[in-house]
Amino acid sequence: MSTANEHAGQAALSICEALLLALNDRGLLPEHETMGVLRNAAATRENAIGTELETERHRAVASLINAIFVGGDWVRRS
């Protein structure tokens, strides 16, 4: 993956994380639904089909999402 793509991916992840946190902080999306968003995103990638390379990339993305979900570090608990 090129450096530009890596930076774009990191930016997208940061933006999505900030949006999920803002929705949760303002009570617009409860924590359990926020976690559901992460579960659904991971499941979509885990079940994606394609070439061997595409499938490998999807699995890597799912693994990253699951690490965020399991780690729970991104959630600001009150």
Backbone as a chain_set.jsonl record, in Angstrom:
{"seq": "MSTANEHAGQAALSICEALLLALNDRGLLPEHETMGVLRNAAATRENAIGTELETERHRAVASLINAIFVGGDWVRRS", "coords": {"N": [[0.85, -1.174, 0.0], [0.547, 2.208, -0.78], [2.158, 5.133, 0.6], [0.502, 7.386, 0.514], [-2.027, 6.178, 0.412], [-1.995, 4.866, 2.872], [-1.962, 7.052, 4.61], [-4.406, 8.2, 3.934], [-6.128, 6.182, 4.783], [-5.619, 6.198, 7.555], [-6.482, 8.76, 8.159], [-9.21, 8.538, 7.502], [-10.011, 6.611, 9.396], [-9.548, 8.051, 11.774], [-11.367, 10.167, 11.47], [-13.826, 8.788, 11.393], [-13.779, 7.606, 13.923], [-13.849, 9.92, 15.524], [-16.37, 10.89, 14.798], [-18.069, 8.796, 15.724], [-17.518, 8.961, 18.46], [-18.446, 11.58, 18.997], [-21.187, 11.324, 18.373], [-21.899, 9.499, 20.346], [-21.163, 10.903, 22.705], [-22.989, 12.992, 22.663], [-25.31, 11.734, 23.099], [-26.726, 10.752, 20.971], [-26.275, 8.371, 19.776], [-26.306, 5.483, 21.389], [-23.855, 3.725, 23.434], [-23.953, 0.906, 23.05], [-25.026, 0.727, 20.504], [-23.097, 2.032, 19.05], [-20.998, 0.243, 19.345], [-22.19, -1.798, 17.965], [-22.079, -0.793, 15.376], [-19.339, -1.016, 14.881], [-19.09, -3.823, 15.078], [-20.706, -4.622, 12.902], [-19.311, -3.457, 10.765], [-16.907, -4.889, 10.867], [-17.873, -7.507, 10.415], [-18.871, -7.257, 7.831], [-16.516, -6.939, 6.37], [-15.251, -9.351, 7.047], [-16.838, -11.191, 5.752], [-16.574, -10.572, 3.109], [-16.003, -11.139, -0.361], [-13.789, -12.06, -3.043], [-10.801, -11.738, -4.985], [-7.871, -13.602, -3.974], [-6.007, -11.808, -2.904], [-7.651, -9.546, -2.454], [-9.427, -10.617, -0.574], [-7.642, -11.165, 1.497], [-6.908, -8.555, 2.185], [-9.393, -7.555, 3.039], [-9.761, -9.172, 5.297], [-7.66, -8.278, 6.877], [-8.472, -5.66, 7.402], [-10.827, -6.212, 8.823], [-9.695, -7.433, 11.042], [-8.327, -5.275, 12.201], [-10.505, -3.598, 12.854], [-11.812, -5.266, 14.689], [-9.85, -5.343, 16.666], [-9.937, -2.731, 17.598], [-12.524, -2.72, 18.589], [-12.448, -4.785, 20.57], [-10.383, -3.871, 22.199], [-11.428, -1.495, 23.193], [-10.424, 0.975, 23.85], [-10.972, 3.327, 22.539], [-13.381, 4.303, 23.357], [-14.861, 6.774, 25.287], [-15.432, 6.596, 28.504], [-17.824, 7.505, 30.977]], "CA": [[0.0, 0.0, 0.0], [1.368, 3.416, -0.863], [2.106, 6.026, 1.752], [-0.696, 8.22, 0.382], [-3.167, 5.358, 0.809], [-1.901, 4.653, 4.318], [-2.377, 8.3, 5.258], [-5.848, 8.339, 3.709], [-6.777, 5.217, 5.672], [-5.495, 6.69, 8.926], [-7.361, 9.916, 8.272], [-10.586, 8.042, 7.515], [-10.223, 5.98, 10.693], [-9.628, 9.114, 12.778], [-12.62, 10.895, 11.267], [-14.921, 7.906, 11.82], [-13.706, 7.495, 15.372], [-14.33, 11.187, 16.083], [-17.825, 10.942, 14.594], [-18.706, 7.868, 16.653], [-17.405, 9.538, 19.806], [-19.336, 12.739, 19.09], [-22.56, 10.817, 18.428], [-22.078, 8.899, 21.662], [-21.071, 11.959, 23.719], [-24.199, 13.816, 22.618], [-26.465, 10.88, 23.369], [-27.449, 10.466, 19.735], [-26.037, 6.963, 19.466], [-25.824, 4.857, 22.622], [-22.62, 2.949, 23.303], [-24.198, -0.425, 22.487], [-25.215, 0.872, 19.059], [-21.779, 2.372, 18.509], [-20.284, -1.028, 19.261], [-22.844, -2.529, 16.876], [-21.52, -0.269, 14.122], [-18.031, -1.655, 14.72], [-19.316, -5.252, 14.797], [-21.215, -4.742, 11.532], [-18.226, -3.135, 9.829], [-15.978, -6.027, 10.854], [-18.541, -8.649, 9.79], [-18.929, -7.003, 6.388], [-15.187, -7.231, 5.822], [-14.956, -10.772, 7.233], [-17.641, -11.964, 4.805], [-16.343, -10.087, 1.748], [-15.401, -12.099, -1.284], [-12.981, -11.459, -4.093], [-9.57, -12.467, -5.253], [-7.14, -13.952, -2.753], [-5.43, -10.572, -2.38], [-8.747, -8.731, -1.921], [-9.907, -11.273, 0.644], [-6.617, -10.938, 2.515], [-7.033, -7.155, 2.618], [-10.629, -7.455, 3.823], [-9.525, -9.81, 6.598], [-6.782, -7.388, 7.638], [-9.312, -4.554, 7.864], [-11.698, -6.772, 9.869], [-8.848, -7.642, 12.215], [-8.096, -3.961, 12.799], [-11.762, -3.163, 13.465], [-12.024, -6.093, 15.874], [-8.891, -4.919, 17.694], [-10.484, -1.496, 18.157], [-13.717, -3.127, 19.338], [-12.055, -5.565, 21.739], [-9.577, -3.035, 23.068], [-12.325, -0.544, 23.842], [-9.715, 2.185, 24.258], [-11.475, 4.514, 21.847], [-14.627, 4.771, 23.985], [-14.707, 7.613, 26.471], [-16.417, 6.179, 29.514], [-18.048, 8.558, 31.976]], "C": [[0.893, 1.234, 0.0], [1.197, 4.266, 0.388], [0.86, 6.902, 1.699], [-1.937, 7.443, 0.804], [-3.167, 5.093, 2.31], [-2.383, 5.885, 5.064], [-3.88, 8.509, 5.095], [-6.615, 7.394, 4.629], [-6.744, 5.672, 7.12], [-6.397, 7.894, 9.153], [-8.82, 9.482, 8.351], [-10.924, 7.404, 8.856], [-10.385, 7.035, 11.784], [-10.94, 9.882, 12.686], [-13.804, 10.062, 11.751], [-14.947, 7.754, 13.334], [-14.254, 8.75, 16.036], [-15.845, 11.312, 15.935], [-18.565, 10.02, 15.555], [-18.652, 8.404, 18.084], [-18.359, 10.71, 19.992], [-20.799, 12.302, 19.182], [-22.86, 10.216, 19.798], [-22.094, 9.957, 22.756], [-22.348, 12.792, 23.794], [-25.477, 13.008, 22.821], [-27.292, 10.54, 22.146], [-27.329, 9.006, 19.326], [-25.48, 6.312, 20.727], [-24.61, 3.974, 22.378], [-22.868, 1.58, 22.667], [-24.438, -0.362, 20.979], [-23.906, 1.248, 18.373], [-20.957, 1.101, 18.342], [-20.887, -1.893, 18.157], [-22.34, -2.078, 15.516], [-20.176, -0.929, 13.852], [-18.174, -3.139, 14.385], [-19.768, -5.453, 13.35], [-20.135, -4.459, 10.5], [-17.251, -4.298, 9.724], [-16.6, -7.216, 10.135], [-18.624, -8.479, 8.276], [-17.604, -7.344, 5.74], [-14.848, -8.713, 5.938], [-15.671, -11.633, 6.192], [-17.458, -11.533, 3.357], [-15.678, -11.172, 0.905], [-14.617, -11.343, -2.341], [-11.786, -12.339, -4.375], [-8.887, -12.781, -3.926], [-6.557, -12.699, -2.102], [-6.513, -9.682, -1.77], [-9.272, -9.308, -0.607], [-8.926, -11.07, 1.79], [-6.707, -9.512, 3.057], [-8.281, -6.952, 3.469], [-10.437, -8.034, 5.215], [-8.635, -8.932, 7.483], [-7.569, -6.204, 8.201], [-10.224, -5.032, 8.994], [-10.91, -6.968, 11.165], [-8.581, -6.327, 12.94], [-9.351, -3.462, 13.504], [-12.025, -3.956, 14.742], [-11.074, -5.722, 17.0], [-9.373, -3.636, 18.368], [-11.661, -1.834, 19.07], [-13.336, -3.825, 20.64], [-11.278, -4.704, 22.731], [-10.409, -2.02, 23.843], [-11.672, 0.765, 24.252], [-10.305, 3.441, 23.649], [-12.709, 5.087, 22.537], [-14.304, 5.58, 25.222], [-15.8, 7.241, 27.462], [-16.57, 7.29, 30.544], [-18.06, 8.012, 33.378]], "O": [[1.893, 1.279, 0.717], [0.223, 4.131, 1.128], [0.227, 7.138, 2.727], [-2.808, 7.989, 1.482], [-4.222, 5.097, 2.945], [-3.127, 5.775, 6.038], [-4.548, 8.951, 6.03], [-7.643, 7.774, 5.19], [-7.737, 5.543, 7.835], [-7.005, 8.031, 10.215], [-9.58, 9.996, 9.171], [-12.007, 7.631, 9.396], [-11.272, 6.917, 12.63], [-11.549, 10.208, 13.704], [-14.685, 10.574, 12.442], [-16.013, 7.771, 13.95], [-15.026, 8.668, 16.991], [-16.522, 11.788, 16.846], [-19.576, 10.413, 16.137], [-19.629, 8.309, 18.826], [-19.009, 10.822, 21.031], [-21.563, 12.849, 19.978], [-23.948, 10.405, 20.341], [-22.946, 9.916, 23.643], [-22.738, 13.242, 24.871], [-26.584, 13.539, 22.726], [-28.432, 10.091, 22.267], [-28.184, 8.476, 18.616], [-24.33, 6.548, 21.098], [-24.367, 3.53, 21.256], [-22.079, 1.138, 21.833], [-24.092, -1.296, 20.257], [-23.645, 0.829, 17.245], [-20.3, 0.908, 17.319], [-20.169, -2.638, 17.49], [-22.191, -2.891, 14.604], [-19.901, -1.352, 12.73], [-17.469, -3.655, 13.517], [-19.276, -6.344, 12.658], [-20.051, -5.14, 9.479], [-16.817, -4.656, 8.629], [-15.934, -7.868, 9.331], [-18.467, -9.444, 7.528], [-17.57, -7.968, 4.68], [-14.228, -9.278, 5.036], [-15.164, -12.683, 5.798], [-18.116, -12.07, 2.467], [-14.905, -11.994, 1.397], [-14.772, -10.133, -2.504], [-11.767, -13.525, -4.045], [-9.29, -12.276, -2.878], [-6.61, -12.551, -0.881], [-6.32, -9.124, -0.69], [-9.527, -8.574, 0.347], [-9.335, -10.831, 2.926], [-6.592, -9.298, 4.264], [-8.24, -6.267, 4.49], [-10.897, -7.457, 6.2], [-8.838, -8.856, 8.695], [-7.355, -5.797, 9.342], [-10.378, -4.343, 10.002], [-11.416, -6.694, 12.254], [-8.609, -6.281, 14.17], [-9.275, -2.959, 14.625], [-12.415, -3.386, 15.761], [-11.452, -5.779, 18.171], [-9.229, -3.48, 19.58], [-11.779, -1.306, 20.176], [-13.857, -3.482, 21.702], [-11.482, -4.792, 23.942], [-10.125, -1.726, 25.004], [-12.296, 1.581, 24.93], [-10.143, 4.526, 24.208], [-13.047, 6.25, 22.317], [-13.565, 5.13, 26.098], [-16.971, 7.555, 27.249], [-15.597, 7.933, 30.937], [-18.237, 8.768, 34.334]]}, "num_chains": 1, "name": "protein.A"}
